[in-house]
């Protein structure tokens, strides 16, 4: 995943291929901020190893964002634990997201 580019637009959420096009993994995406503390606590456990590994100060980690695909059926990212990827903003130019097989990715602008 190192060197890969993730694109967020109103039309699609997906990895940018070598041809410069965004993979059509998630069309017409939308996001919502998760503020329900029980839900945040439930999913934060999946991110804790990443926060530790990347040495991210809690004060720099923003609110949890869940992205969903517009068709309501497809997901971008792993089916577990969240049926898609969850993102936490980190500082002003980063995101941390869950990925397949328990991996946690730190994305930089």
matplotlib code that plots the C-alpha trace (Angstrom):
import matplotlib.pyplot as plt

x = [0.0, 3.0, 2.9, -0.7, -3.2, -6.7, -9.2, -12.3, -14.7, -18.5, -18.4, -16.2, -14.1, -11.2, -7.6, -6.1, -4.7, -1.5, -3.7, -4.7, -8.3, -10.1, -11.1, -14.9, -15.0, -17.4, -19.7, -21.5, -19.9, -21.1, -19.8, -21.2, -19.4, -19.8, -20.5, -22.2, -19.5, -20.5, -20.0, -16.7, -15.5, -16.6, -14.5, -11.6, -10.1, -9.4, -7.4, -5.5, -2.5, -2.2, -2.3, 0.4, 2.5, 2.3, 2.8, -0.2, -1.1, -4.7, -5.1, -4.3, -6.9, -10.3, -13.8, -14.5, -15.9, -17.8, -17.9, -20.7, -21.2, -24.3, -25.8, -26.2, -24.8, -21.1, -18.4, -15.0, -12.7, -13.1, -16.4, -15.3, -15.3, -17.3, -18.7, -16.3, -13.6, -13.7, -11.5, -10.0, -8.5, -5.0, -3.8, -4.5, -3.0, -3.6, -6.1, -5.9, -8.1, -8.8, -8.0, -8.2, -6.8, -6.6, -4.2, -4.3, -3.2, -1.9, -2.6, -0.9, -2.0]
y = [0.0, 2.3, 4.9, 4.3, 7.1, 7.1, 9.4, 10.9, 12.6, 13.0, 10.4, 7.7, 6.6, 4.3, 3.7, 5.5, 3.1, 3.4, 4.8, 7.7, 6.5, 5.8, 2.1, 2.0, 0.3, 2.8, 5.0, 8.0, 7.8, 9.7, 9.9, 10.5, 11.4, 8.9, 10.6, 7.8, 7.0, 3.3, 2.9, 4.8, 2.6, -0.5, 0.2, 2.1, -1.2, -2.1, 1.1, 1.1, -1.0, 1.5, 4.5, 2.9, 1.8, 5.2, 7.1, 9.3, 11.6, 11.3, 15.0, 14.9, 12.1, 13.6, 12.2, 8.8, 9.0, 6.2, 6.2, 4.3, 3.6, 5.2, 1.9, 0.8, -2.6, -2.4, -1.4, 0.1, -1.8, -4.9, -6.5, -6.8, -5.2, -2.3, -3.4, -0.9, 1.5, 3.8, 6.9, 9.1, 12.4, 12.9, 16.4, 18.5, 16.3, 12.7, 9.9, 6.6, 3.8, 0.2, -2.2, -5.9, -8.6, -6.2, -3.8, -0.1, 2.4, 5.9, 8.1, 11.4, 14.2]
z = [0.0, 0.4, -2.3, -3.2, -3.5, -2.1, -3.8, -2.1, -4.4, -4.7, -7.5, -6.0, -3.1, -4.2, -4.9, -7.9, -10.5, -12.5, -15.3, -13.1, -12.8, -9.5, -9.0, -8.9, -5.5, -4.0, -6.1, -4.8, -1.4, 1.6, 5.2, 8.6, 11.8, 14.6, 17.9, 19.8, 22.4, 22.6, 18.9, 19.0, 21.9, 20.0, 17.0, 18.6, 19.8, 16.1, 15.8, 19.1, 17.8, 14.9, 17.2, 19.3, 16.3, 14.7, 18.0, 17.4, 20.3, 21.2, 21.0, 17.3, 16.5, 15.4, 15.4, 13.8, 10.2, 8.5, 4.7, 2.9, -0.7, -2.3, -3.4, 0.3, -0.5, -1.5, 1.0, 0.7, 2.9, 5.1, 6.0, 9.6, 12.1, 10.6, 7.2, 5.5, 6.4, 9.3, 9.3, 12.0, 11.0, 12.4, 12.6, 9.5, 6.8, 7.8, 8.2, 9.9, 8.6, 9.2, 6.4, 5.6, 8.0, 10.9, 9.1, 10.0, 7.4, 8.1, 5.1, 4.4, 2.1]

ax = plt.figure().add_subplot(projection="3d")
ax.plot(x, y, z, "-o")
ax.set_aspect("equal")
plt.show()
